């Protein structure tokens, strides 16, 4: 009988430790299922601001000192966080905006759309408004852009959603491809680089190739992908996301760093030890020099390699036929990457 209190105390300690571990894990959470969001009191879109403090705490703004958070809901019901990311030692034009982070987070998790978005425009996270012009352009290039709603909420007042179409007119030419659409660029590694490994190997260059095959580059046809490895053997990936307006485009290193920030549980960039870039040889837009500058600055001990790829014409033709981009008469209705 005398041991029961000790047993109960031991169980209570275990429960406390489990709760603390769970809270520590949630601290670095960037993706919430509908049920997980409900536990954070986000039971409908107007409550997206309930997660904004979590987002802002995860922002990395050592240069600007201005932490921005964004919270978005996809039609799947999942809720995603976005944060701004500055890179110490690099110009601010290499930085990632919170809305860009969120859209890349959606892409890396293979979401199809973004339905509702809340972006904090005050340092206390109490005021919500319109994204910057750079990010509005990025959002407008999504397939459901005209149905997307943006939260407007002054401090200490009720908020309301406005249509994105009221904030920025549709600037995409008819028939333009959209962000978040499923893509397969039919790329294969060139020369001896493609002969070393099997298709199911786990080497970074294969992961970077897989990323490049997801790359959205319909305007310059310069798809590229990056894979990163940290000091604990965890890998991350991202791909080039191109904008019709050029400047809002997000490079593959930044996209891979979105994955790193979202999944590395607070690790610093100097824990990245290997990186591989895969891009087309003689591409109109090469990412190699920019990638090297970024990685040399934020992860000076990182081993960086570049491999070139090319389009596998047989795979490309098969893919186009399977997706009905080429009709039965062989007419080409679109060959975007």
Residue pairs with C-beta under 8 A, 6 or more apart in sequence:
25 265
26 54
27 54
27 57
27 266
28 58
28 265
28 266
29 36
29 54
29 81
30 58
30 80
30 81
30 105
30 261
30 262
30 263
31 78
31 79
31 80
31 81
31 105
31 109
31 262
32 40
32 42
32 51
32 78
32 79
32 80
32 81
33 77
33 78
34 77
34 78
34 79
36 79
37 43
37 51
37 73
37 78
37 79
40 50
40 51
40 54
41 47
41 50
42 48
42 50
42 51
42 71
42 79
45 73
45 115
45 116
45 149
45 151
45 161
46 151
46 159
46 161
48 71
48 72
48 73
48 79
48 116
48 117
48 118
48 151
49 71
49 118
49 120
49 125
49 128
49 151
49 153
49 159
51 71
51 79
51 81
52 69
52 71
52 118
52 120
52 125
52 128
53 69
53 125
54 69
54 81
55 69
55 70
55 71
55 81
55 82
55 83
55 98
55 120
56 67
56 68
56 69
56 83
56 120
56 125
57 67
58 69
58 81
58 83
58 261
59 67
59 68
59 69
59 83
59 84
59 85
59 98
60 83
60 84
60 85
60 86
60 261
61 67
61 68
61 84
61 85
61 86
62 86
62 88
63 86
63 87
63 88
63 92
63 95
64 84
64 86
64 92
64 95
66 84
66 123
67 83
67 84
67 123
68 83
68 84
68 97
68 98
68 119
68 120
69 81
69 82
69 83
69 98
69 119
69 120
69 125
70 81
70 82
70 83
70 98
70 99
70 101
70 102
70 117
70 118
70 119
70 120
70 131
71 79
71 80
71 81
71 82
71 102
71 117
71 118
72 79
72 80
72 82
72 102
72 106
72 114
72 115
72 116
72 117
72 118
73 79
73 80
73 114
73 115
73 116
73 117
74 80
74 106
74 111
74 112
74 113
74 114
74 115
75 112
75 113
75 115
75 144
76 111
76 112
78 109
78 111
80 102
80 105
80 106
80 109
80 111
81 102
81 105
82 98
82 99
82 100
82 101
82 102
82 103
82 105
83 98
83 101
83 261
84 95
84 96
84 97
84 98
84 101
85 95
85 96
85 101
85 254
85 257
85 258
85 261
86 92
86 95
87 94
87 95
87 269
87 294
87 297
87 298
88 297
88 298
89 297
89 298
90 293
90 294
90 297
90 298
94 254
94 290
94 294
96 104
96 250
96 254
96 257
96 258
97 131
97 132
97 134
97 135
98 119
98 135
99 117
99 119
99 131
99 132
99 135
99 138
99 139
100 134
100 135
100 138
100 248
100 250
101 258
101 261
102 114
102 117
103 114
103 138
103 139
103 142
103 179
103 180
103 241
104 238
104 241
104 250
104 254
104 255
104 258
105 258
105 262
106 114
106 180
107 179
107 180
107 214
107 216
107 239
107 241
107 255
108 237
108 238
108 255
108 258
108 259
108 262
110 182
111 180
112 143
112 180
113 142
113 143
113 144
113 148
113 180
114 139
114 142
114 144
114 148
114 180
115 144
115 147
115 148
115 149
116 148
116 149
116 151
116 161
117 131
117 139
117 148
117 149
117 150
117 151
118 128
118 150
118 151
118 153
118 159
119 128
119 129
119 130
119 131
119 150
119 151
120 126
120 127
120 128
121 127
121 128
121 129
121 130
122 155
124 155
126 155
126 156
127 153
127 154
127 155
128 151
128 152
128 153
128 159
129 152
129 153
130 136
130 150
130 152
130 167
131 139
131 150
133 168
134 247
134 248
135 248
136 164
136 167
136 168
137 168
137 171
137 243
137 244
137 245
137 248
138 179
138 243
138 248
138 250
139 145
139 148
139 164
140 164
140 168
140 170
140 171
140 172
141 172
141 176
141 178
141 179
141 243
141 244
142 148
142 178
142 179
142 180
143 178
143 179
143 180
143 181
145 164
145 165
145 170
146 163
146 164
146 165
146 170
147 163
148 163
148 164
149 161
149 162
149 163
149 164
150 161
150 162
150 163
150 164
150 167
151 159
151 160
151 161
152 159
152 160
152 161
152 162
153 159
153 160
171 244
171 245
172 244
173 244
175 334
176 218
176 244
177 216
177 218
177 334
177 336
179 216
179 241
181 216
183 213
183 214
183 215
183 216
183 337
184 213
184 214
184 319
185 212
185 213
185 214
185 215
185 223
185 311
185 337
186 213
186 311
186 312
186 315
186 316
186 319
187 209
187 212
187 213
187 223
187 278
187 280
187 309
187 310
187 311
187 312
188 194
188 209
188 309
188 310
188 311
188 312
188 315
189 205
189 209
189 278
189 307
189 308
189 309
190 281
190 307
190 308
190 309
190 310
191 308
193 205
193 307
193 308
196 203
197 203
197 205
197 206
199 206
202 235
204 227
204 228
204 229
204 235
204 274
204 275
204 276
204 305
205 227
205 276
205 278
205 305
205 307
207 227
207 235
207 237
207 276
208 225
208 226
208 227
208 237
208 276
208 277
208 278
208 307
209 225
209 278
209 307
209 309
210 225
210 237
211 225
211 226
211 227
211 237
211 238
211 239
211 252
211 255
211 256
211 278
212 223
212 224
212 225
212 239
212 240
212 252
212 278
212 279
212 309
213 223
213 225
214 225
214 239
215 223
215 224
215 225
215 239
215 240
215 241
215 252
215 337
216 223
216 239
216 240
216 241
216 242
216 337
217 223
217 224
217 240
217 242
217 285
217 337
218 242
218 336
218 337
219 242
219 244
220 242
220 283
220 284
220 285
221 280
221 283
221 284
221 336
221 337
222 240
222 242
222 279
222 280
222 283
222 284
222 285
222 286
222 287
222 337
223 239
223 240
223 279
223 280
223 337
224 239
224 240
224 252
224 277
224 278
224 279
224 280
224 283
224 287
225 237
225 238
225 239
225 240
225 252
225 277
225 278
225 279
226 237
226 238
226 239
226 252
226 253
226 255
226 256
226 275
226 276
226 277
226 278
226 287
226 291
227 235
227 236
227 237
227 256
227 275
227 276
228 235
228 236
228 237
228 256
228 257
228 259
228 260
228 272
228 274
228 275
229 235
229 236
229 272
229 273
229 274
229 275
230 236
230 260
230 264
230 267
230 271
230 272
230 273
231 271
231 273
232 271
234 263
234 264
236 256
236 257
236 259
236 260
236 263
236 264
237 256
237 259
238 252
238 253
238 254
238 255
238 256
238 257
238 258
238 259
239 252
239 255
240 249
240 250
240 251
240 252
240 255
240 285
240 287
241 249
241 250
241 255
242 249
243 249
251 287
251 290
251 291
251 294
252 277
252 279
252 287
252 291
253 275
253 277
253 287
253 290
253 291
253 294
253 295
254 294
256 275
257 269
260 267
260 269
260 272
264 271
269 298
269 299
270 298
270 299
270 300
270 301
271 299
272 295
272 298
272 299
272 302
273 299
273 301
273 302
273 303
274 302
274 303
274 304
274 305
275 291
275 295
275 299
275 302
275 303
275 304
275 305
276 304
276 305
276 306
276 307
277 287
277 288
277 291
277 304
277 305
277 306
277 307
278 306
278 307
278 308
278 309
279 286
279 287
279 288
279 306
279 308
279 309
280 308
280 309
280 310
280 311
281 308
281 309
281 310
288 306
291 304
291 306
292 304
295 302
295 304
296 302
296 304
317 326
320 326
320 332
320 335
325 332
325 333
325 334
325 335
326 332
326 333
327 333
